Each structure stands twice: as structure tokens, then as C-alpha cells.
Amino acid sequence: MKSPLLSLPGAVPAEGVDEGVAAHYGDLFREQRALADGTGFVDLSHRGVVTVTGDDRLSWLHLLLTQHVSDLPTGQATEALILSANGHIEHALYLVDDGTSVWAHVEPGSQEALIAYLESMKFFYRVEVADRTADTAVVHLPAGSIAQAPASAVVRETPYGRDLFLPREELESFAAEAGPAAGILAHEALRVEQHRPRLGFETDHRTIPHELGWIGTAVHLQKGCYRGQETVARVQNLGKPPRRLVFLHLDGSEVHLPPNGAEIRIAGGGTSRSSEAESGGGSDGRKIGFVTTSVRHHELGPVALALIKRNVPVDARLMAEETAAAQETVVEP
């Protein structure tokens, strides 16, 4: 879905999975500061939107999701995952029930696979699943925003701000009143600062919820059975996840950020960056993780989220390719 807001002055299109909305509108740090101050909005109209209606919607979703939603109060936001049989993360849903329908936004382009799975699990439950991406745009208002949500919008309120499910034909008129617009890069920078994982960025084909700190926020440990629950319970009760999410402070003298997927190694014993880089970025060249999202933050400078082996010491000096990095714990080892 290509957003009409790409016609706003200064809009530079995003690339990759976020194609279809603006990366920024000409001033990345100004846009970040505006969001941090509770002003402006972010166009997330490229995200997939799925609804589930029917009398059994909450009890049915409760059987499929990692979150406890059977008694979800109207208007209360939550998030949930769908796991594989082995407990690996397949989908992340950001939910709210409006009293007649459950609304969820998901990663761009993932709604078709999600709907196919949900349809295969309907059986005799009184539910209807619909793809609302074509007629509904997601818009994010930051925490502290006093902008009014249109009466036609379904509102999902979280500690980080409000997500609006807005009729797509109202997107341009809403933008004219709620500005200034901030691009997806500003939104991502604040997400990284807040240590919040994103499906397809902080996850790969074998990621389990414990590695990313999704226990509690997206996974309820005292609910009934769901696909992949055995893995969640086993890790919770008997062991530790093999990897853990960390927040990285990157060397600010580097011009280029290490890209997503950049290998992370333990820094060598040399005292200079150059000697560490010449040694292959680690004392024995072993890869111990990878960068998942790297951004330039308006206050913190270059920072990143990364997934590393759990047993890496929390005070270990790291190298993200040729960039020195200091880690901050997100998920305890």
C-alpha cells in the first residue's frame, strides 16, 4: 500500500519491508524530538490490518495466541504472538477489542499468511476473519499527544502512545490536522531506545519469546494450552534461552551504521579499534550474535538492538563488524 502522505513536502520513501510510507520528511532528528515531546504522528498505513468478529472471537483467539484474551476488556490494548509447534515466533499481533470486533495490526505483508492460519483453525467457532488493510490505515500518535482521534477511528492506547485504526480515505485529512508528520525512521529510533522488539527485525526462524523479553508483554504464563506452549513452559521452568536481546551503544566516530544482520564478535585484547578490527573483531574470531536494528538517535547517538549468545559476559567489549559497541542488558543472561 503506497501512502498518499508520500506527497507531503520533504517526504523520502522508505525501503525494504517499510516501503510505501515515508522514511523521513527531511529532518530525522527534528522528527524524533517531536515524537519524544508528544507532538506529531507517524504514518504506519503500510501495516497489515486484520479483524476478527463474532460472538466467539475472544474465546477462540485465546486458544491460538500466547496472550490471555478470553476476558479482554473493551478498549484495552494488548499484544500477542503466534508460535510454531516448536515455540518459534511466527506472527506478532497488536490488538484491541472495540466491543464487536478484535482489531490487530501486523507486519507489512504478513496479514495474508496470518489470515490463512486463522481460517484453518475456525472449525465450528462463530468467528469471521477479514483483511482490512485496503480500507484501514494505521496511524501512531506518540505518548503525551493531545491530538484528537476521529470518531471513526478505533483507538489502541499503550504506554508508548496511541495506534489509530483509521478509515483510509480519512488519512490525508487527519494528517492535515495532526501534523507535523514524522517518518518511520524516527519511529524506529524511539522503538530501539525503548528496547521493543519487532518481528522480522529482532527475530529469525528460530527465535523464541524468552530471547526478546516478550514474556509478560506478549506471552501470558498462566493461561491454557496453545501451539508452542511446551517450549515456553520448558524454558521458563527448566532452563534459559540460548540467546538474549541487548541494547548497544555504538562508536560514534563511525560514519556508517552496522547494517541489520551485521556479525557481532567479542573484541580482541588490543587497546585500539584498529587492532581489534585487524584481529577479525574478536579474540578468536567467533561470531556471537548479530545486529537486528541500528539507528541514529537524537540524544543517544548511534545505537542498536542485537541478539547475542546468552553466555556472553555482560561487560564484554563487542565489535559489530568494525564498529566498537558497549552492551546494555535487556534480557538477563
Secondary structure, 3 states (H helix, E strand, C coil): CCCHHHHCCCCEECCHHHCCCEEECCCHHHHHHHHHCCCCEEECCCCEEEEEECCCHHHHHHHHCCCCCCCCCCCCCEEEEEECCCCCEEEEEEEEECCCEEEEEECCCCHHHHHHHHHHCCCCCCCEEEECCCCEEEEEEECCCCCCCCCCCEEEEECCEEEEEEEHHHHHHHHHHHCCEECHHHHHHHHHHCCCCCCCCCCCCCCCHHHHCCECCCECCCCCCCCCHHHHHHHHHHCCCCEEEEEEEECCCCCCCCCCCCEEEECCCCCCHHHHHHCCCCCCCCEEEEEEEEEEECCCEEEEEEEEECCCCCCCCEEECCEEEEEEECCCC
